Amino acid sequence: MAKTTALPKFIQLSEMLIREIAAGHLADGCRLPPEREMADDLGVAVGTLRKALADVEAKGLLERVHGSGNYVRHKPMVESVYAFFRLELLKGGGLPTAEVLSVDRMTKPADAPDFGPSAEGHRIRRLRSLDGAVVALEEIWLDGAQRDVVAIDDLSESLYHFYRHDLGLIIGSVEDRIGVDVVPDWTPAAFHLNAGQTAGYIERISRTAAKEPAEFSRTWYDARRATYVSRMGKG
């Protein structure tokens, strides 16, 4: 049974602002609208918005000037719930959401690279949306040694949030290989591309802070709706 488990509202708002800033929709130095006006526009309580703004400020992307307002400050390589989610709308940005289609523990696929010590993995299939528009189909494999059982109810819209807070697993880096592939035969009707159609394709190995591979994933995305973006700061 498909299910969406939303992140707390203030985290959603924080992530939306982070992605809007990264996409350049909110320019460096621009002043955000007054908090009450902004909360009304977003349909949230002022307290929820202030909690989100505090989170963005803590990440160095906002300067809150007493008596003046909130000012955007651009900064590369910001830690966020969706730091490794690199699909954006063609115009940039977009708040990611996820609908979990299934979770099964099973033997790892023969064509997958090594990722963890177990012969089994948790296969998680999801639909991904940006600002409510379905853009991608995902198949994620988490090494079975990380946890005996993973259920749909365990998962939030951000798997890396679940990994960190429920498993104590911190993903430190990812390696992506980008290309094209045909949409798999298990694609649900809710994904507007049909099985066999050509789509953008991402294969990913995710590694822990100790550089150990822990997750393997495949993503098929509609290049007419979304694009892959990787931003890098100065080294």
Buried (B, 14 or more C-beta within 10 A) or exposed (E): EEBBBEBEBBBBBBBBBBBBBBBEBBEEEEEBEEBEEBBEEBEBEEEBBBBBBBBBBEBEBBBBEEEEEBBBBBBEEBEBBBBBBBBBBEEBBBBBBBBBBBBEBEEBEEEBEEBBEBEBBBBBBBBBBBBEBBBBBBBBBBBBEBBEEBEBEBBBBBBBBBBBEBBEBEBEEBEBEEEEBBBBEEBBEEBEBEEEEEBBBBBBBBBBEEEEBBBBBBBBBBBEBBBBBEEEEEE
